[in-house]
Amino acid sequence: MNFTQSIEICFKKFSVFEGRARKSEFWWFQLFCVLAQVTGALLDYLLGYSENGAFEWVAYIIILLPSLAVGARRLHDSGRSGWWQLLYFTIIGIIVLIVWWVADGDKKKNKYGQPIKL
């Protein structure tokens, strides 16, 4: 999966918290999220807004739900609930989530669906 395919899939499934997601789908979309936030912040800076201007907030609102959905689907790939994303509110939890998102998914069927074909 490439960058544009990942963005397309994530926005098509922007509110789908079921199923599984590939590592490439998740990480390409996270790159897109960072680029969108930086672009919004840069536009705000160039237009003279102070911190957290309008463009940055618009970018954040647009990518929030798809980002949560793909994060949940990525956790499902390793047999974990999407609710584990609540660990993101803790410092240690961020590290745990990154390790889980980087790990390979289950090679067999789990309660969230069939394995993803590579």
N, C-alpha and C positions, 0 to 999 in steps of 0.2 A: 504494500500500500504506500502511496506517495502522499506528499503534502496536500495537494488539492483534493484527492480522493478522501482523505481523512476529514478535511473541513466540510466537504459535501455530505459525507455520511453523518457526521456529528450534528450538522444543522438539520438534516432530514430526521434524525432521531433525537431532536433537541429535548424531548420530554419522555423518552423511552428509558426507563430505569430497569428494564428486564433484558435478559440475554447476556451475552458476553462480548468483550471488545479485545481486539489484538493490541499488543504492545505498541506497534507502529501507529495504529489509529489514535491511541491515547497520547503518545508523546508528540506526534506531529500536531495534534490539536492543542496541546499545551504550548508548543512553540508559537502557534498562531495566536493564542491568548496573550502571550508575552508581547508579541509584535503589535497586537491591537492596543494593548495598554500603553506601550511606549509611544506608538503613533498618536494616540489620544493625548498623552501628556505633552508630546512635542508640539502638537497643534495648539494646545492650551497655552504653552509657553510662548509660541510665536505670536499668538493673538493677545498676549498680555494678561492672561488670567493668572491668578495666583495658584497655589497648590490645589489639586483636585478640582480642576475646572470642568466645564460642561462636556467636552469631548471625551475626557477620561472616564467620566461617569457613564456616558452613553455606551462607550466600549465595554465597560464593566457590566452594565445591565444586559447588553446583548449576549455576552459570552458566559454569564453566570449559570443559567440553567443547562445549556449544552455541556458545560464543563463538569457540572455535578453529575449529569447523566452518564457521560463517558467515563468518569471516575468510578461510578457505581458499577457500570458494566465491566470495567477493567478488574475491579475487585471480585466480581462474580466469576471471572475467568479462573481465579485461583480458589474458588469455593467459599469466598467470604461475602458477607452482607455488605451492601452499599452504605449501611448505617455506620460502618467503621470510619467513614469520612469525617465523622464528628471528632475524631482524634486530631483533626487538623487544628483544632483550637488549643492544642497543647504543644509545647516545644518538642517533647519526646515523641508525641504522636505524629508529627510531621515526618520525622525520621522513619518511623515504623511504616507509615503510608508509602513513602518513597521506596522503601525496600520491597513492599508488597507489589507496588505498581511495576517495579523493575523485574520482579521474579517471573519465571515462565508460568504460564497457565496450566491447568490440568489437561492432560493428554486424553482423558476419557470423559464420558458424560458425567456431569455433576447436577445438582438440583437446579442449576440456573440454565441448563441447556446442553446441547451437543458441543463437542470441541470445535474450535474454529479451524477451518481448513486453511492450510498455508499454501 
